[in-house]
Structures are given as C-alpha cells and as structure tokens.
Amino acid sequence: MFEPSLDVGFDWSPDYFGEDDDGLNLESSFGFTLPEGFGVSFALGYLDVDGDKTFAAGYDFVYYSIGLSKSFGIIDFGLSWNDAGDDCGDVLAGGNDDLCEALIFTVGSSWGG
C-alpha cells in the first residue's frame, strides 16, 4: 500500500509527425497505490514543436493528467482527466480549448512473463 513511483523523461523527434521540424516533449509523473488496490497518478509535461508545414511559427504548451486505476484479475481499468491548457486551444484547436481536454476511460490486460 502507498507504493510511490516517480518517472521523468523526454522524447525528441527531428521530424515531428513527419510534418514539422524538431519536437521536444518533457514529462514527469508521480503515482501511488491506495487501499483496495486503487492507483492514483499525476503527470505534468511540456511540448515544444518547431514550425514547418503544420504551423509555420511552431507551438508549445504545458499539459497535465490526473488518473485513477484499478485491476480486477488480469483486467486493468483506468480513468483520467487530461488537459493541455489554454495555449493548446489557441494554437492547435482554433481557439477552442475544449478540444484540448479529455476524460479518458481505458481497459487493458497483460499476462505472461
């Protein structure tokens, strides 16, 4: 119980989505378990993309997510709120911030070893 986890990472692409120049993503996440096997996670990241075909000037924004997970046998369920903030909507969604927010439900499974 209360087993913490901490991750920090970065991704770099010289040809972001095959359309733009350099793309850099920095992200950190923190999670822990609660009683009854529930997991809680928090992530914070920053995306910076140099412009080219998609957006000539490039774009950058901060994003975050908050999640809750639970496993039942080999089936894993997750629910998370993801938001990329106002800068995402201004740059990528024509001013519509709602397109940069999402409530995501996932179901997965893994076995073997």
C-alpha positions as CSV (number, residue, x, y, z in Angstrom):
1,M,0.0,0.0,0.0
2,F,1.1,3.6,-0.7
3,E,3.9,2.3,-3.0
4,P,5.1,5.5,-4.7
5,S,6.5,5.8,-8.2
6,L,8.3,8.7,-9.9
7,D,9.2,9.0,-13.6
8,V,10.9,11.7,-15.5
9,G,11.6,11.5,-19.2
10,F,11.9,13.3,-22.5
11,D,11.2,12.5,-26.2
12,W,12.8,14.2,-29.2
13,S,11.9,13.9,-32.8
14,P,13.8,15.6,-35.7
15,D,10.7,15.4,-37.8
16,Y,7.6,15.7,-35.6
17,F,4.7,13.8,-37.1
18,G,6.6,13.9,-40.4
19,E,5.3,17.5,-40.9
20,D,7.3,19.8,-38.7
21,D,10.9,20.3,-37.6
22,D,12.2,19.4,-34.1
23,G,9.7,18.3,-31.4
24,L,10.7,18.0,-27.7
25,N,8.4,16.6,-25.0
26,L,9.4,16.7,-21.4
27,E,7.3,14.9,-18.8
28,S,7.3,13.9,-15.2
29,S,4.8,11.7,-13.4
30,F,4.1,10.6,-9.9
31,G,1.8,7.8,-8.7
32,F,1.0,5.8,-5.6
33,T,-1.4,3.0,-4.5
34,L,-4.3,3.3,-2.2
35,P,-6.1,0.8,-0.1
36,E,-8.1,-1.9,-2.0
37,G,-5.6,-1.8,-4.9
38,F,-6.5,1.6,-6.4
39,G,-3.8,3.6,-8.1
40,V,-3.5,7.3,-8.4
41,S,-1.3,9.1,-10.9
42,F,-0.4,12.7,-11.8
43,A,1.6,13.8,-14.8
44,L,2.9,17.2,-15.9
45,G,4.6,17.8,-19.3
46,Y,5.8,20.4,-21.8
47,L,5.6,20.1,-25.6
48,D,7.7,22.3,-27.9
49,V,7.5,21.9,-31.6
50,D,9.4,24.0,-34.2
51,G,7.3,25.1,-37.1
52,D,7.3,23.9,-40.7
53,K,4.2,22.6,-42.5
54,T,1.6,22.3,-39.8
55,F,2.2,25.7,-38.0
56,A,4.9,27.9,-39.5
57,A,5.6,29.6,-36.2
58,G,5.7,26.4,-34.2
59,Y,3.9,25.9,-30.9
60,D,4.4,25.0,-27.3
61,F,2.2,24.3,-24.3
62,V,2.1,22.7,-20.8
63,Y,-0.2,19.7,-20.2
64,Y,-1.2,17.6,-17.3
65,S,-3.3,14.5,-16.3
66,I,-4.8,13.1,-13.2
67,G,-5.8,9.4,-13.1
68,L,-7.3,6.6,-11.1
69,S,-6.8,2.9,-11.9
70,K,-7.9,-0.5,-10.6
71,S,-7.1,-4.0,-11.6
72,F,-9.5,-7.0,-11.4
73,G,-7.6,-10.1,-12.1
74,I,-5.8,-9.7,-15.4
75,I,-8.1,-6.8,-16.5
76,D,-6.9,-3.2,-15.8
77,F,-9.3,-0.2,-15.8
78,G,-8.2,3.4,-15.8
79,L,-10.0,6.8,-15.8
80,S,-8.0,10.0,-16.3
81,W,-8.6,13.7,-16.9
82,N,-6.2,15.2,-19.4
83,D,-5.8,19.0,-20.1
84,A,-3.4,20.8,-22.3
85,G,-4.4,24.3,-21.1
86,D,-5.3,27.5,-22.9
87,D,-2.1,27.6,-25.1
88,C,-3.1,24.3,-26.8
89,G,-6.5,25.6,-27.8
90,D,-5.1,28.9,-29.0
91,V,-2.5,27.2,-31.2
92,L,-3.9,23.8,-32.2
93,A,-7.6,24.0,-31.9
94,G,-8.6,27.3,-33.4
95,G,-9.2,28.9,-30.0
96,N,-11.4,26.0,-28.8
97,D,-9.9,24.9,-25.5
98,D,-12.5,22.1,-25.2
99,L,-10.6,20.2,-27.9
100,C,-7.5,20.0,-25.7
101,E,-9.4,18.5,-22.7
102,A,-10.5,14.9,-22.4
103,L,-11.8,12.4,-19.9
104,I,-10.4,9.0,-20.9
105,F,-11.5,5.6,-19.9
106,T,-9.2,2.6,-20.6
107,V,-9.4,-1.1,-20.4
108,G,-6.3,-3.3,-20.8
109,S,-4.8,-6.6,-19.9
110,S,-1.4,-8.2,-19.7
111,W,-0.3,-11.7,-18.9
112,G,2.7,-14.0,-19.3
113,G,6.1,-13.3,-18.2
